[in-house]
């Protein structure tokens, strides 16, 4: 626990600095690096003789998306159709993958023996996450270069608040398991506690960061759906690790495991939030 806290105290300021101070081109590079490590860790979930070979499909798809989809300030602020296509693909994936996690182990037979499916699942997990973070970071750039950074931090805060609220509520009140075959410690009570905590943090953060929603009801609904899918995103990665016999995605972050272990909730939260926020 001590090591986890020390690592978190170092990483959190670094993440916030990157969100606010990195120019967009360097922010893209940083995000590409995070997603690239995530793809590397995902190769453990794919049945290939070589992890380098298993990495190739994701790198090709990622490179193609960067070649054909613009990532400059002006284009990202225009909300082009290709961005929505990526976000919608991500949203559909998280609905489907959440069903797989909730119905596990019955759903295991649907995808376990398909290597193509495992490759596709990794791409659908990380690529929409990458583009959704870029879209939000560039939001309102021409009027205020820091507005998008505040939105990105807003999403991080509500996910972190949900994780914290779910942990303490589940530990003290948790009785009904969400998906006992995937993650025995997650409970319905914990989920409710996480949602309530996230909505409170969202309400305060939206006013502080000037993150505008169509209405208070829209803010609550978007936060609610974002948090629910964030929790399910954690379950989905747990499902893949359980099937692959992996405890942590890697040991790159002392006390925290791998990059996927730290961003599993965010990979689901960002595409869902970005799609709902931009469509409101």
Secondary structure, DSSP 8 states (H G I E B T S, - for coil): -HHHHHHHHHHHHHHHHHHHHS-HHHHHHHHHHHHHHHHHHHGGGS--S-HHHHHHHHHHHHHHHHHHS--SHHHHHHT-HHHHHHHHHHHHHHHHHHHHHHTTTTTHHHHTT-HHHHHHHHHHHHHHHHHHHHHHHTTTTTT-TTHHHHHHHHHHHHHHHHHHHHHHHHHHH--SEEETTTEEEEEHHHHHHHHHHHHHHHHHHHHHHT---S-HHHHHHHHHHHHHHHHHHHHHHHHHHHHHT-SSS-SSBTTTB-HHHHHHHHHHHHHHHHHHHHH-
